[in-house]
């Protein structure tokens, strides 16, 4: 039992005495530019993503202002088109994806008990190339134009004949760069999980967040590569007068772009959802004081989702006219993906059953995640029912659907994870009272903004229109949505203030403030540069639980092992 | 002038057999979904109230899972989805172009442009724009193409939506069960004018429809006063580069912009952005960009005399 004392040092260290995160060299703030420490790179990713979250959020508010009333003239159509394009691009490529990668960068090595990632320099390169891409996309502002063909930039609208301004070229080059950076991060995470797990940490003992990030990294590898290939082809069309996607006698096809894009685009949805599933699978057990219900089914359903996500892309193209047999086949695979997703939902909610639920901010966000994600999942199944897609795609119903998945789902899970892991990142707790304000404003604002958009879609309002005619009900519902967006913005401001305030004044956390069970909680908060002084033995998925409760440990030692 | 927007246009107020099948499928999935949503969120909220930590200390039972339960909640959703898939395929067959259409269908070629709709009736050589007339109770077979980018033809009450893809003609069947005006719009983002690429479908009794078709097949009325003569002259020297008026004297089909033959018979201008009144037409001719930003029609800086002439000629009954 000598290991017992390893888990916690007797006195919580004062975070002010610890550099944040620990610097590898004494270069002051310059060290942030030269670092190869996975924790610092993780923080860089997250801070960058939060910055872009602000940018994308302001874009969202501009969109909602323009749509608050029919025939409004807050923005010109050209400005509106650029802003909704940049909103989607920013939130997907510069916020949700990198913030999860940043969190994983910080947490995965700690959760598998590693000193650092497998390729620290590749990791640093990945971040800086990603940042370059994000900057290049917005550098287009200096040309007086921004990309304005939508985040999926359908050809031929994205061809030079219809979008001749350079903003779109910057967008393509920037996305290729963020893609390269992200692929680097994914390779790094994959190898880290395969090669750098602590002794005893077998695959079936991996924390579920690590499992989900592992699957996410595989998806990144196989989805972002075709995207980059497609983007290079599109750039060739635009600046070298090639004709991959130009419908002409030379054999180009506009529909080919859609196949390539959505072959990336649907796995991309799971690249943004699986990390969320991972966070929820960590938070719910810890705050229910129970192990996850059906560990292997939660991990296995993640694998099933990962595989199926490559077989559903044409459900984004049901209105293109691919014919009934192809549409039916993709409808079937798309419905199938609801089965493993449902398994997760049932396992999470059953984990709470008969638990001892601590209703702290992370669990509140996790619970809201489950309910909102079910709404987004249900409307997703509706879109798999092909005739409903024929009725509702490209309307506000689909806008509502994917915001329930990506905001009500991914973003709420991310918030659960932020409140959960902030003490590990900084050594201080986030403020619980501000957390509650943040939570309730976000729940009200989010649902007010997006629930009514289902109705607008059913009422025939097409998405991506800079304004709309004053049809019965349109004005009222759009106004409700806009008011909701500003409540949501208030929630985000509370969150950001909570981050800043708690970073300076939060309660000192200690190593393991939540009494959690995975390895990242076995070191100091924030962790030292080398992560761990010593590791506890890993004999189950909950090594710290086994340490604390040897009598009812998850791991039942065989007689041969004894109790050593 | 009619009230432009006095008609509902919801997916759930179907006015055709095709849209009705879609609405029925919607309600089936809606009720199944509602049961699942209430069950899951009820269970989560129940757990949060019933099992919240009241400071009693200790650990709850450490249950790790149950394979039988896992198999059950894998199998039941799977079974529900199998049923939904069967309904999906049945509905797809019903609402996609039937292989054996009843009777002798009405054929319309729909050609999407940035940002207006061209409607051609190949059997009667009639061409019009943005306002589609169809007979009630008959299948209307649409051949859908685009001359530029991808658009999407969507009239929620009459049937499914379908993309208009350049070099990839699609077919679409719509039908209206009762007379009325059905509103629709381009649903695929197609550039600056996407918001104002609206569709109005006028479902008429077969007799009214035939009357409309016969009137449209006639040439535009010849000018009878001096304003109209000035207007026709200006049309032929300038506007006819992009527009066509059957009977104006300029030969050939010019379809860069909408065909303006019998413009006076239409209710709206510029794909739904404004009502078709002489005052609105005047505003449009003075500065199209101010009315519909991004529109491909340039500001021709017309004189009052030219505008008076054009309005008189174009709005001639």
Contacts between the chains, C-beta under 8 A, distances in Angstrom:
chain1	res1	chain2	res2	distance
A	76	B	293	5.7
A	77	B	192	4.3
A	77	B	193	7.1
A	77	B	194	7.8
A	77	B	195	6.8
A	77	B	293	5.1
A	77	B	294	5.3
A	78	B	192	5.5
A	78	B	293	7.3
A	78	B	294	6.5
A	81	B	189	7.9
A	81	B	191	7.3
A	81	B	192	6.4
A	149	B	189	8.0
A	150	B	189	5.2
A	154	B	149	7.5
A	154	B	150	5.7
A	154	B	188	7.5
A	154	B	189	7.5
A	156	B	148	7.2
A	156	B	149	5.3
A	156	B	150	7.4
A	156	B	166	6.3
A	157	B	149	4.2
A	157	B	150	6.9
A	157	B	189	7.3
A	157	B	190	6.3
A	157	B	191	6.1
A	162	B	114	7.7
A	162	B	148	6.6
A	162	B	149	5.5
A	162	B	191	6.5
A	247	B	165	7.8
A	247	B	166	4.4
A	247	B	167	3.7
A	247	B	168	7.3
A	248	B	167	7.6
A	253	B	167	7.8
A	253	B	168	8.0
A	254	B	150	6.3
A	254	B	165	6.1
A	254	B	166	6.2
A	254	B	167	7.5
A	254	B	168	7.3
A	255	B	165	6.6
A	255	B	168	6.4
A	288	B	51	7.6
A	288	B	60	7.5
A	289	B	53	7.6
A	289	B	59	5.8
A	289	B	60	5.6
A	290	B	60	5.7
A	290	B	61	7.6
A	290	B	62	6.1
A	290	B	63	6.7
A	291	B	62	5.9
A	291	B	63	7.6
A	291	B	64	5.3
A	293	B	63	6.7
A	293	B	64	7.3
A	293	B	65	5.2
A	293	B	66	7.9
A	294	B	64	7.9
A	294	B	65	3.9
A	294	B	66	7.5
A	294	B	69	7.8
A	294	B	70	5.3
A	295	B	64	6.9
A	295	B	65	6.6
A	296	B	65	7.6
A	297	B	65	7.0
A	297	B	70	4.8
A	319	B	152	6.1
A	319	B	160	7.8
A	319	B	161	5.5
A	319	B	162	6.1
A	319	B	163	4.9
A	319	B	187	7.6
A	319	B	188	7.6
A	320	B	163	5.0
A	320	B	165	6.5
A	320	B	168	7.9
A	321	B	162	6.2
A	321	B	163	6.0
A	321	B	165	6.7
A	321	B	168	6.7
A	321	B	170	3.8
A	324	B	92	5.5
A	324	B	93	7.0
A	324	B	96	5.6
A	327	B	92	6.8
A	328	B	88	7.3
A	328	B	89	5.5
A	328	B	92	6.3
A	331	B	85	6.9
A	331	B	88	5.7
A	332	B	85	5.7
A	335	B	81	4.5
A	335	B	84	6.6
A	335	B	85	5.8
A	336	B	81	7.1
A	338	B	77	6.5
A	338	B	81	6.3
A	339	B	74	6.1
A	339	B	77	5.4
A	339	B	78	5.3
A	339	B	81	6.9
A	342	B	73	6.8
A	342	B	74	7.8
A	342	B	77	4.6
A	343	B	70	7.0
A	343	B	73	6.4
A	343	B	74	5.8
A	345	B	40	6.1
A	346	B	40	8.0
A	346	B	73	4.5
A	347	B	65	7.8
A	347	B	70	7.8
A	349	B	40	6.2
A	349	B	43	5.1
A	349	B	44	5.2
A	349	B	47	6.8
A	350	B	69	7.5
A	352	B	44	6.7
A	352	B	47	3.9
A	352	B	48	7.1
A	352	B	51	6.6
A	353	B	43	7.6
A	353	B	47	5.5
A	353	B	51	7.0
A	354	B	51	6.1
A	354	B	60	5.8
A	354	B	61	6.3
A	354	B	63	7.3
A	355	B	47	7.2
A	355	B	51	5.1
A	355	B	60	5.1
A	356	B	51	6.7
A	356	B	53	4.8
A	356	B	56	7.5
A	356	B	58	7.7
A	356	B	59	7.0
A	356	B	60	4.6
A	357	B	47	6.7
A	357	B	48	5.9
A	357	B	51	5.0
A	357	B	52	4.7
A	357	B	53	5.8
A	358	B	52	7.9
A	358	B	53	4.9
A	359	B	48	6.6
A	359	B	52	5.6
A	359	B	53	7.5
A	363	B	48	7.9
A	367	B	44	5.4
A	367	B	45	7.7
A	367	B	48	6.0
A	370	B	40	7.0
A	370	B	41	7.6
A	370	B	44	5.4
A	371	B	37	7.8
A	371	B	40	7.1
A	371	B	41	4.4
A	371	B	44	6.2
A	374	B	36	7.1
A	374	B	37	5.7
A	374	B	40	5.1
A	374	B	41	6.8
A	375	B	37	6.4
A	378	B	33	4.1
A	378	B	36	6.5
A	378	B	37	6.2
A	379	B	33	7.9
A	381	B	29	7.0
A	381	B	33	7.4
A	381	B	81	7.4
A	381	B	84	7.3
A	382	B	26	7.5
A	382	B	29	5.3
A	382	B	33	7.3
A	384	B	88	7.8
A	385	B	25	6.2
A	385	B	29	5.9
A	385	B	84	6.0
A	385	B	87	7.4
A	385	B	88	4.5
A	385	B	91	7.7
A	386	B	88	5.6
A	386	B	91	7.8
A	386	B	92	5.3
A	387	B	21	6.9
A	387	B	22	4.9
A	387	B	25	5.6
A	387	B	88	6.7
A	387	B	91	4.3
A	387	B	92	5.7
A	387	B	95	5.4
A	387	B	160	6.6
A	388	B	22	6.7
A	388	B	25	6.1
A	388	B	26	5.8
A	388	B	29	6.7
A	390	B	22	6.9
A	390	B	95	7.0
A	390	B	160	3.6
A	390	B	161	5.7
A	390	B	162	7.7
A	391	B	11	4.7
A	391	B	19	7.7
A	391	B	22	4.8
A	391	B	26	7.2
A	391	B	156	6.6
A	391	B	160	6.4
A	391	B	161	6.9
A	392	B	11	6.5
A	393	B	161	7.1
A	393	B	187	7.5
A	394	B	152	6.0
A	394	B	154	7.5
A	394	B	161	7.1
A	394	B	187	4.0
A	394	B	188	5.7
A	394	B	189	7.8
A	395	B	154	7.9
A	395	B	187	6.6
A	458	B	10	5.7
A	458	B	11	4.9
A	458	B	12	5.8
A	459	B	8	7.8
A	459	B	9	7.0
A	459	B	10	4.9
A	459	B	11	7.8
A	460	B	9	4.3
A	460	B	10	6.1
A	460	B	11	7.0
A	460	B	154	7.5
A	460	B	156	4.6
A	460	B	183	6.8
A	460	B	184	7.3
A	460	B	185	6.9
A	462	B	154	7.0
A	462	B	185	5.0
A	462	B	186	6.9
A	462	B	187	4.6
A	462	B	194	7.6
A	463	B	187	7.9
A	463	B	189	7.4
A	464	B	189	4.0
A	464	B	194	6.1
A	465	B	185	7.7
A	465	B	194	5.6
A	465	B	195	3.6
A	466	B	192	7.9
A	466	B	194	7.6
A	466	B	195	5.1
A	467	B	195	5.1
A	468	B	195	6.6
A	469	B	4	7.6
A	469	B	5	5.7
A	469	B	198	7.1
A	469	B	272	6.8
A	470	B	5	6.5
A	471	B	5	5.0
A	471	B	9	7.0
A	471	B	183	7.3
A	472	B	5	7.5
A	472	B	8	6.9
A	549	B	59	7.3
A	552	B	59	7.6
A	552	B	62	6.4
A	554	B	62	7.5
A	554	B	64	7.5
